[in-house]
Amino acid sequence: MAMNAGDIEKLIKAGIPDAQVTIRDLAGDGDHYAAEVVSESFRGKSRVIQHQMVYQALQGNMGGVLHALALQTSVPD
């Protein structure tokens, strides 16, 4: 069973409360998403750490019910 975009957004926001999250379904199949996550908590952290923070917020769903996620992280302007 695939995750829907709303569930992905809720998990990320629960794990990173100040995050601004944009989710796009890339293939229209509910399995391949792109996420843009902007958070002040990313400031000063490497891109690898930022992505790990998002994966942690997804509570183990990455690679399971969430098959593919193209991830872009940044800090607010």
Sequence and secondary structure as in RCSB ss.txt:
>XXXX:A:sequence
MAMNAGDIEKLIKAGIPDAQVTIRDLAGDGDHYAAEVVSESFRGKSRVIQHQMVYQALQGNMGGVLHALALQTSV
PD
>XXXX:A:secstr
    HHHHHHHHHHHSTT EEEEEESSSSSSEEEEEEE GGGTTS HHHHHHHHHHHTTT BTTTB EEEEEEE 
  
